Amino acid sequence: MTVKFWKASRNLVMGAVLACALINAASSQQSGTVLRASSTLLGGTTATIEIDIAGPKTANTETNLLLEFGPDGNSRTNPVPDPALPATTTFTVSSSSGGSHVFPLFGGFESQAFPGKNVAFNLLDPPTSPGLYSLSIVHLQEVPAGVTEIWKVQINGLPRAGVRTIASVRQGAFRSLVPTGVSQGPPAITIVPPPVTVGSAPALTVRSSGGLDLSNVALSQVAITPELGISGLGIGNATPNSIVVSFNVANCTPGGERTLTIRDQNVAASAIFALAAVRQTPAISVSPTRVVIASTATLNVMSTGCFDLSGVRPSQVSIVPSTGISGITVAATSATSLSLSFAVAGDAPLVSRRLVIENGDSNSSAAFEVAAPFHPPPPPIHHCTPSQRCCEEDENGSCTLCINRPRQCP
Protein backbone atom coordinates (compact mmCIF):
# COMPACT_ATOMS: atom_id res chain seq x y z
CA MET A 1 0.00 0.00 0.00
CA THR A 2 2.88 2.36 0.85
CA VAL A 3 4.54 1.60 -2.46
CA LYS A 4 1.38 2.39 -4.42
CA PHE A 5 0.91 5.66 -2.54
CA TRP A 6 4.56 6.59 -3.16
CA LYS A 7 4.30 5.92 -6.89
CA ALA A 8 1.08 7.91 -7.19
CA SER A 9 2.37 10.83 -5.15
CA ARG A 10 5.67 10.78 -7.01
CA ASN A 11 3.85 10.97 -10.34
CA LEU A 12 1.70 13.86 -9.13
CA VAL A 13 4.70 15.78 -7.82
CA MET A 14 6.82 15.13 -10.87
CA GLY A 15 3.92 15.99 -13.17
CA ALA A 16 3.32 19.28 -11.39
CA VAL A 17 6.99 20.21 -11.43
CA LEU A 18 7.34 19.18 -15.07
CA ALA A 19 4.32 21.29 -16.02
CA CYS A 20 5.85 24.25 -14.21
CA ALA A 21 9.13 23.64 -16.01
CA LEU A 22 7.46 23.52 -19.41
CA ILE A 23 5.62 26.78 -18.73
CA ASN A 24 9.02 28.32 -18.05
CA ALA A 25 10.73 26.42 -20.87
CA ALA A 26 12.60 29.47 -22.10
CA SER A 27 14.99 29.38 -19.14
CA SER A 28 18.58 30.45 -19.21
CA GLN A 29 21.79 29.76 -17.42
CA GLN A 30 21.91 29.87 -13.61
CA SER A 31 18.24 29.84 -12.71
CA GLY A 32 16.42 27.70 -10.18
CA THR A 33 13.56 27.43 -7.70
CA VAL A 34 13.34 25.30 -4.55
CA LEU A 35 10.14 24.36 -2.71
CA ARG A 36 9.71 21.87 0.15
CA ALA A 37 8.74 18.88 -1.98
CA SER A 38 10.16 19.80 -5.38
CA SER A 39 12.75 21.92 -7.10
CA THR A 40 13.94 22.80 -10.58
CA LEU A 41 17.15 24.31 -11.90
CA LEU A 42 18.77 25.17 -15.21
CA GLY A 43 22.27 26.02 -16.34
CA GLY A 44 25.74 25.91 -14.90
CA THR A 45 28.11 22.99 -14.68
CA THR A 46 27.53 22.44 -10.95
CA ALA A 47 24.52 22.32 -8.65
CA THR A 48 24.07 21.72 -4.94
CA ILE A 49 20.90 20.33 -3.37
CA GLU A 50 20.34 20.05 0.39
CA ILE A 51 17.51 18.09 2.01
CA ASP A 52 16.39 17.81 5.64
CA ILE A 53 15.53 14.40 7.05
CA ALA A 54 13.76 15.03 10.32
CA GLY A 55 12.99 12.42 13.00
CA PRO A 56 11.28 10.47 14.19
CA LYS A 57 11.88 7.79 11.58
CA THR A 58 11.80 4.09 12.35
CA ALA A 59 14.54 1.70 11.37
CA ASN A 60 14.56 0.65 7.69
CA THR A 61 12.64 3.76 6.66
CA GLU A 62 13.71 4.98 3.21
CA THR A 63 14.24 8.57 2.08
CA ASN A 64 14.22 8.92 -1.69
CA LEU A 65 15.43 11.79 -3.84
CA LEU A 66 14.37 11.69 -7.51
CA LEU A 67 16.41 13.65 -10.05
CA GLU A 68 15.34 13.92 -13.67
CA PHE A 69 17.45 15.63 -16.31
CA GLY A 70 16.20 16.57 -19.77
CA PRO A 71 16.44 19.12 -22.60
CA ASP A 72 15.05 22.47 -21.53
CA GLY A 73 11.84 23.39 -23.33
CA ASN A 74 11.07 19.79 -24.27
CA SER A 75 7.44 19.45 -25.43
CA ARG A 76 7.10 15.72 -26.18
CA THR A 77 8.10 12.42 -24.59
CA ASN A 78 8.18 10.59 -27.90
CA PRO A 79 10.93 10.43 -28.99
CA VAL A 80 12.40 9.91 -25.54
CA PRO A 81 14.04 13.15 -24.32
CA ASP A 82 17.72 12.42 -23.70
CA PRO A 83 19.73 14.89 -21.59
CA ALA A 84 23.02 13.57 -23.02
CA LEU A 85 24.84 14.07 -19.74
CA PRO A 86 28.63 13.83 -20.06
CA ALA A 87 30.12 10.56 -18.83
CA THR A 88 32.25 12.62 -16.44
CA THR A 89 29.21 13.86 -14.48
CA THR A 90 29.47 12.95 -10.78
CA PHE A 91 27.21 13.10 -7.72
CA THR A 92 28.89 13.69 -4.35
CA VAL A 93 26.60 12.71 -1.47
CA SER A 94 27.42 13.79 2.11
CA SER A 95 25.56 13.80 5.42
CA SER A 96 25.67 15.91 8.57
CA SER A 97 25.59 12.63 10.51
CA GLY A 98 28.87 11.66 8.89
CA GLY A 99 30.06 10.18 5.64
CA SER A 100 30.64 11.20 2.03
CA HIS A 101 30.78 9.29 -1.26
CA VAL A 102 31.16 10.18 -4.94
CA PHE A 103 28.81 8.32 -7.27
CA PRO A 104 29.58 8.19 -11.01
CA LEU A 105 26.93 8.77 -13.68
CA PHE A 106 26.15 5.04 -13.95
CA GLY A 107 25.34 4.89 -10.20
CA GLY A 108 26.42 2.60 -7.37
CA PHE A 109 25.78 1.32 -3.84
CA GLU A 110 27.53 2.34 -0.62
CA SER A 111 27.05 0.64 2.79
CA GLN A 112 30.26 1.60 4.60
CA ALA A 113 30.76 5.35 4.22
CA PHE A 114 27.57 6.37 6.04
CA PRO A 115 27.11 5.01 9.59
CA GLY A 116 23.81 3.18 9.96
CA LYS A 117 22.78 3.85 6.36
CA ASN A 118 22.63 2.08 3.04
CA VAL A 119 22.89 4.58 0.18
CA ALA A 120 22.22 3.70 -3.47
CA PHE A 121 22.28 5.90 -6.55
CA ASN A 122 20.69 4.40 -9.69
CA LEU A 123 19.50 5.22 -13.19
CA LEU A 124 15.94 3.92 -12.95
CA ASP A 125 14.76 3.25 -16.49
CA PRO A 126 17.35 3.95 -19.23
CA PRO A 127 15.22 2.92 -22.27
CA THR A 128 12.24 5.16 -21.50
CA SER A 129 13.70 7.71 -19.05
CA PRO A 130 17.45 8.10 -19.74
CA GLY A 131 17.66 11.09 -17.41
CA LEU A 132 15.77 9.73 -14.36
CA TYR A 133 17.91 8.94 -11.29
CA SER A 134 17.08 7.86 -7.74
CA LEU A 135 19.11 8.48 -4.60
CA SER A 136 17.89 6.00 -1.97
CA ILE A 137 18.85 6.45 1.70
CA VAL A 138 17.78 3.52 3.91
CA HIS A 139 17.99 4.32 7.63
CA LEU A 140 19.14 1.07 9.23
CA GLN A 141 18.66 2.70 12.64
CA GLU A 142 15.88 5.00 13.80
CA VAL A 143 16.22 8.77 13.51
CA PRO A 144 15.01 10.04 16.90
CA ALA A 145 12.45 12.79 17.31
CA GLY A 146 14.02 16.21 17.45
CA VAL A 147 16.97 15.13 15.26
CA THR A 148 17.31 16.53 11.72
CA GLU A 149 19.95 15.16 9.37
CA ILE A 150 21.12 17.42 6.54
CA TRP A 151 22.05 15.60 3.35
CA LYS A 152 23.84 17.32 0.51
CA VAL A 153 24.10 16.28 -3.15
CA GLN A 154 26.79 18.08 -5.14
CA ILE A 155 26.42 17.57 -8.92
CA ASN A 156 29.50 18.28 -11.05
CA GLY A 157 30.11 18.16 -14.80
CA LEU A 158 26.68 19.12 -16.09
CA PRO A 159 26.41 20.73 -19.54
CA ARG A 160 26.83 24.48 -19.32
CA ALA A 161 23.42 25.21 -20.82
CA GLY A 162 20.26 23.59 -22.11
CA VAL A 163 19.66 20.86 -19.48
CA ARG A 164 16.74 21.20 -17.08
CA THR A 165 16.93 19.39 -13.71
CA ILE A 166 13.72 18.52 -11.86
CA ALA A 167 13.83 17.01 -8.36
CA SER A 168 11.35 15.66 -5.81
CA VAL A 169 11.85 14.12 -2.37
CA ARG A 170 9.95 11.59 -0.26
CA GLN A 171 10.44 11.18 3.49
CA GLY A 172 12.36 14.46 3.60
CA ALA A 173 12.12 18.11 2.58
CA PHE A 174 14.27 20.37 0.42
CA ARG A 175 16.43 22.74 2.44
CA SER A 176 18.33 24.74 -0.20
CA LEU A 177 19.32 24.83 -3.85
CA VAL A 178 22.21 26.38 -5.74
CA PRO A 179 21.92 27.92 -8.30
CA THR A 180 18.68 29.83 -7.95
CA GLY A 181 17.36 32.82 -9.82
CA VAL A 182 14.76 34.06 -12.25
CA SER A 183 15.04 32.92 -15.84
CA GLN A 184 16.54 35.58 -18.12
CA GLY A 185 15.55 34.04 -21.44
CA PRO A 186 16.63 31.15 -23.68
CA PRO A 187 20.07 30.74 -25.24
CA ALA A 188 20.25 33.21 -28.11
CA ILE A 189 22.66 34.92 -30.49
CA THR A 190 22.67 38.29 -32.21
CA ILE A 191 24.64 39.30 -35.31
CA VAL A 192 26.56 42.51 -35.99
CA PRO A 193 26.58 44.00 -38.60
CA PRO A 194 23.75 43.10 -41.00
CA PRO A 195 23.13 42.97 -43.93
CA VAL A 196 25.56 40.93 -46.04
CA THR A 197 26.12 41.70 -49.72
CA VAL A 198 26.41 39.13 -52.50
CA GLY A 199 29.97 38.82 -53.80
CA SER A 200 31.54 39.85 -50.48
CA ALA A 201 33.58 38.16 -47.73
CA PRO A 202 31.87 39.27 -44.52
CA ALA A 203 33.08 38.75 -40.95
CA LEU A 204 30.11 38.80 -38.58
CA THR A 205 30.48 39.42 -34.87
CA VAL A 206 28.12 37.06 -33.06
CA ARG A 207 27.17 37.70 -29.43
CA SER A 208 25.45 35.18 -27.17
CA SER A 209 23.07 35.37 -24.24
CA GLY A 210 21.13 32.96 -22.08
CA GLY A 211 24.16 30.88 -21.13
CA LEU A 212 25.35 29.86 -24.60
CA ASP A 213 29.13 29.54 -24.25
CA LEU A 214 30.97 30.38 -27.50
CA SER A 215 34.52 29.98 -26.20
CA ASN A 216 34.94 26.35 -27.27
CA VAL A 217 32.70 26.27 -30.33
CA ALA A 218 34.16 24.18 -33.17
CA LEU A 219 33.66 24.94 -36.85
CA SER A 220 31.49 21.81 -37.15
CA GLN A 221 29.02 23.43 -34.73
CA VAL A 222 28.43 26.44 -36.98
CA ALA A 223 26.11 26.35 -39.98
CA ILE A 224 24.52 28.79 -42.42
CA THR A 225 21.32 27.67 -44.13
CA PRO A 226 20.47 27.58 -46.91
CA GLU A 227 24.12 27.11 -47.87
CA LEU A 228 23.75 27.99 -51.58
CA GLY A 229 26.59 30.33 -52.56
CA ILE A 230 28.26 30.16 -49.13
CA SER A 231 31.84 28.87 -48.86
CA GLY A 232 35.00 29.27 -46.80
CA LEU A 233 33.21 29.23 -43.44
CA GLY A 234 35.57 30.10 -40.57
CA ILE A 235 35.50 31.18 -36.92
CA GLY A 236 37.84 33.20 -34.71
CA ASN A 237 38.25 35.50 -31.71
CA ALA A 238 36.08 33.22 -29.58
CA THR A 239 35.16 34.25 -26.02
CA PRO A 240 32.34 32.94 -23.80
CA ASN A 241 30.01 35.65 -25.10
CA SER A 242 31.19 36.39 -28.64
CA ILE A 243 32.75 34.89 -31.74
CA VAL A 244 33.57 36.10 -35.26
CA VAL A 245 32.09 34.06 -38.12
CA SER A 246 33.55 34.67 -41.58
CA PHE A 247 32.60 33.27 -44.98
CA ASN A 248 32.50 34.03 -48.70
CA VAL A 249 29.36 34.83 -50.67
CA ALA A 250 29.68 33.96 -54.35
CA ASN A 251 28.69 36.33 -57.09
CA CYS A 252 25.23 35.66 -58.48
CA THR A 253 24.04 34.17 -55.18
CA PRO A 254 20.28 34.78 -54.75
CA GLY A 255 19.40 37.37 -52.13
CA GLY A 256 17.10 36.74 -49.19
CA GLU A 257 17.27 35.59 -45.60
CA ARG A 258 19.86 33.16 -44.25
CA THR A 259 20.00 31.52 -40.82
CA LEU A 260 23.18 31.27 -38.76
CA THR A 261 23.02 28.45 -36.18
CA ILE A 262 25.57 27.75 -33.46
CA ARG A 263 25.40 24.62 -31.29
CA ASP A 264 26.97 24.18 -27.87
CA GLN A 265 26.72 20.60 -26.64
CA ASN A 266 22.95 19.93 -26.53
CA VAL A 267 21.65 23.47 -27.09
CA ALA A 268 21.46 25.59 -30.21
CA ALA A 269 20.72 29.21 -31.01
CA SER A 270 19.95 30.80 -34.35
CA ALA A 271 19.77 34.28 -35.83
CA ILE A 272 18.58 35.46 -39.23
CA PHE A 273 20.55 37.87 -41.38
CA ALA A 274 19.76 39.45 -44.73
CA LEU A 275 21.68 38.64 -47.88
CA ALA A 276 21.40 41.62 -50.23
CA ALA A 277 21.74 40.72 -53.91
CA VAL A 278 23.48 43.14 -56.27
CA ARG A 279 21.30 43.94 -59.26
CA GLN A 280 22.95 42.67 -62.46
CA THR A 281 21.50 42.69 -65.95
CA PRO A 282 21.61 39.21 -67.53
CA ALA A 283 23.72 39.23 -70.69
CA ILE A 284 25.28 36.82 -73.15
CA SER A 285 27.91 37.13 -75.88
CA VAL A 286 28.64 34.86 -78.84
CA SER A 287 31.76 33.90 -80.72
CA PRO A 288 32.19 34.00 -83.67
CA THR A 289 29.79 36.79 -84.61
CA ARG A 290 29.56 35.70 -88.28
CA VAL A 291 28.33 32.43 -89.81
CA VAL A 292 28.02 31.52 -93.49
CA ILE A 293 25.24 30.04 -95.55
CA ALA A 294 25.27 26.37 -96.61
CA SER A 295 27.10 25.30 -93.45
CA THR A 296 26.69 23.88 -89.95
CA ALA A 297 27.52 26.75 -87.64
CA THR A 298 28.80 26.51 -84.05
CA LEU A 299 28.53 29.41 -81.63
CA ASN A 300 30.25 29.56 -78.25
CA VAL A 301 27.92 31.39 -75.85
CA MET A 302 29.32 33.10 -72.73
CA SER A 303 27.21 34.44 -69.85
CA THR A 304 27.65 37.58 -67.77
CA GLY A 305 25.40 39.28 -65.26
CA CYS A 306 24.52 36.06 -63.40
CA PHE A 307 22.63 34.48 -66.31
CA ASP A 308 22.79 30.73 -65.62
CA LEU A 309 23.34 28.59 -68.72
CA SER A 310 23.82 25.25 -66.94
CA GLY A 311 20.34 23.86 -67.55
CA VAL A 312 19.54 25.39 -70.93
CA ARG A 313 17.74 23.08 -73.40
CA PRO A 314 17.17 23.56 -77.14
CA SER A 315 13.53 24.48 -76.44
CA GLN A 316 14.80 27.57 -74.60
CA VAL A 317 16.87 28.75 -77.58
CA SER A 318 15.59 30.69 -80.58
CA ILE A 319 17.15 32.59 -83.48
CA VAL A 320 15.28 35.62 -84.82
CA PRO A 321 14.54 35.78 -87.69
CA SER A 322 14.59 32.00 -88.05
CA THR A 323 14.35 31.78 -91.85
CA GLY A 324 16.98 29.35 -93.15
CA ILE A 325 17.93 28.16 -89.63
CA SER A 326 17.23 24.59 -88.45
CA GLY A 327 18.44 21.78 -86.20
CA ILE A 328 19.43 23.75 -83.09
CA THR A 329 21.40 21.63 -80.58
CA VAL A 330 22.95 22.53 -77.21
CA ALA A 331 26.05 20.90 -75.74
CA ALA A 332 28.82 21.38 -73.17
CA THR A 333 26.76 23.54 -70.83
CA SER A 334 27.99 25.12 -67.62
CA ALA A 335 26.75 28.03 -65.52
CA THR A 336 28.69 30.50 -67.65
CA SER A 337 29.00 28.90 -71.10
CA LEU A 338 27.47 26.56 -73.65
CA SER A 339 28.08 25.39 -77.20
CA LEU A 340 25.31 25.93 -79.74
CA SER A 341 25.10 24.33 -83.21
CA PHE A 342 22.60 24.75 -86.04
CA ALA A 343 22.28 24.37 -89.83
CA VAL A 344 22.29 27.41 -92.12
CA ALA A 345 20.57 26.82 -95.47
CA GLY A 346 22.24 27.83 -98.71
CA ASP A 347 19.40 30.24 -99.49
CA ALA A 348 19.20 31.73 -96.00
CA PRO A 349 18.72 35.51 -96.10
CA LEU A 350 21.96 37.39 -95.56
CA VAL A 351 20.79 39.44 -92.57
CA SER A 352 21.69 40.08 -88.96
CA ARG A 353 20.17 37.55 -86.52
CA ARG A 354 19.58 37.59 -82.78
CA LEU A 355 20.20 34.57 -80.55
CA VAL A 356 17.67 34.56 -77.69
CA ILE A 357 17.95 32.29 -74.61
CA GLU A 358 15.11 32.12 -72.09
CA ASN A 359 15.88 30.94 -68.56
CA GLY A 360 13.12 31.08 -65.98
CA ASP A 361 11.91 34.61 -65.47
CA SER A 362 14.71 36.21 -67.46
CA ASN A 363 16.09 36.08 -70.99
CA SER A 364 19.12 37.41 -72.78
CA SER A 365 20.17 37.87 -76.39
CA ALA A 366 23.19 38.54 -78.58
CA ALA A 367 23.55 39.46 -82.27
CA PHE A 368 25.40 37.62 -85.03
CA GLU A 369 25.44 37.82 -88.86
CA VAL A 370 24.55 35.32 -91.57
CA ALA A 371 26.76 36.02 -94.60
CA ALA A 372 27.84 34.51 -97.90
CA PRO A 373 31.15 32.63 -97.99
CA PHE A 374 34.10 34.93 -98.51
CA HIS A 375 35.97 34.45 -101.86
CA PRO A 376 39.17 36.48 -102.12
CA PRO A 377 39.64 38.41 -105.42
CA PRO A 378 42.14 37.01 -108.00
CA PRO A 379 45.66 38.40 -107.79
CA PRO A 380 46.45 41.32 -110.14
CA ILE A 381 47.94 40.50 -113.61
CA HIS A 382 51.60 41.35 -113.81
CA HIS A 383 52.90 42.99 -117.01
CA CYS A 384 56.46 43.72 -118.04
CA THR A 385 57.62 47.31 -118.47
CA PRO A 386 57.91 48.78 -122.02
CA SER A 387 61.66 48.20 -121.92
CA GLN A 388 61.12 44.54 -121.18
CA ARG A 389 59.65 41.60 -123.00
CA CYS A 390 57.65 38.78 -121.37
CA CYS A 391 59.07 35.33 -121.80
CA GLU A 392 56.61 33.27 -119.60
CA GLU A 393 52.96 33.69 -118.52
CA ASP A 394 50.75 31.83 -116.04
CA GLU A 395 47.17 30.66 -116.65
CA ASN A 396 45.80 34.09 -115.71
CA GLY A 397 47.94 35.91 -118.31
CA SER A 398 50.29 37.29 -115.70
CA CYS A 399 53.95 37.48 -116.83
CA THR A 400 56.21 35.46 -114.65
CA LEU A 401 59.48 36.14 -116.53
CA CYS A 402 60.45 39.54 -117.86
CA ILE A 403 63.83 40.30 -119.51
CA ASN A 404 65.27 43.56 -120.71
CA ARG A 405 65.28 44.34 -124.35
CA PRO A 406 67.01 43.73 -126.74
CA ARG A 407 67.74 40.38 -125.15
CA GLN A 408 65.82 37.45 -126.53
CA CYS A 409 63.82 34.99 -124.46
CA PRO A 410 65.79 31.87 -123.76
Disulfide bonds with the S-S distance in Angstrom:
Cys252-Cys306 2.09
Cys384-Cys402 1.75
Cys390-Cys399 2.25
Cys391-Cys409 2.09
